[in-house]
Amino acid sequence: GSDCSLSLDDDGKPQLLSDQGYLPRAKKPWVYVYELPPEYSQWGNTRRMDRSIHILIWQRLLSSGARVADPKQADWFFIPMRMRSHRDSELYLRALTYINATWPFLKSNPGGQKHFIVHTGDLGTQEMGPEARRALPNATWLTHWGLHEDNEMSSWRAAHRPDKDIVIPVYISPHHFGKFGMDRSPLHPKAVLAGASSPAPSSQQEVSPRERTFFFAGRICGDRQEPRVDGQWPCSDRSGGYSGGVRQKVHYHHFNRSGFLVATRVKGYDKHLARTKFCLAPTGGGHGQRQI
C-alpha cells in the first residue's frame, strides 16, 4: 500500500501490518483510508512540505487502531492527499473521479457524507476552486481556519461550516520548535525562574522572570512597508484587509506604550517570548503558526 502497511492475505483480502498482528481497536469510529495511485498521495517531497499534517493523521489512524482494511467495516472514509492551495483543486477532482470509479462509498453516501479530508491552506477551503468546493458538499473538512462568517475588514470569506467541519491545531515541525525557542520557554517542564531560592538541578534551565507586559513581532502592513510611528494610521489603504485589521490596530494603540513591545522584527525572538506576560498571536494573511 501507499504507506507500506497494506497487503493481501492468502485469500486475496486486504490486511494491515500482517507481520505485527494488527487488530482494530474496540472503540469506534473505524476509518478506511482510500488507497490512491501515487500521483495523488505520494509524489512529493515530504521533507519540503511545510504542512504535512494529513500524513501525520494518516499515520495516527493506524497507530491508534482506528484504521480498518475492509471498507465495509468503516464508519468514516479518509481521502489521504495534500490540499494546500488552489492549484491542488484539479488533482483533488481527479482523485474523486478515481474513487468513484473504484469504490461505491462516495455514491452510497450522498455528497460525501462520512468522508473527511485535510486542508492546510491559510484560509482553509476558501483557497479551493469553486468546482472543488462544490464537489462534496456533505464531506467534513479538517482545517486550521474556522472563519464561518465573511470578514468585513478583509477579503476573507466564510470557509468553515460549524455543523460539518473541524478546526485542528497547526502542526509545528521540530525546526520551528527550535526557531521559536519553545524548548526554552518558561512553561517548559525543565524551566525554573532565575534567582530562585534553591539552585536549579543540572537537568533544568534557568529563565528570566517575565518583566514585560506585552510582545508582538511580525509584519504589520500587508504591503510589507514599515508602519508609520508619527501618530497616524500605520499602514496604507492597500493593507486594510491584512490581519483583519488586528495588527494595524495593535500597533496604532500600543507601539509606543511603556511595557509593550510591538515591532516588525526583533533579534532573540524566543528571549522576548520568555520575558513577556502576554504574547500576541494574531492572524496575518490567514492562520499563523504563532498560535502554537
Secondary structure, DSSP 4 states (H G I P E B T S, - for coil): -TTS-EEE-TTS-EEESGGGT----SSSP-EEEP---HHHHTSS-GGG-S--HHHHHHHHHHHTT-B-S-GGG-SEEE------SGGGHHHHHHHHHHHHHH-SHHHHSGGGTTEEEE--STTGGGGS-HHHHHH-TTSEEEES----S--TTSS------TTT-EE-PPP--HHHHHHTTGGG-TTSTTEEETT-SSPPPTTSEEE----EEEEEES--STT-PPPP-SSS-SS-GGGTTGGGGHHHHHHHHHTT-TTEEEES--S-HHHHHHTEEEE----SSS--GGG-
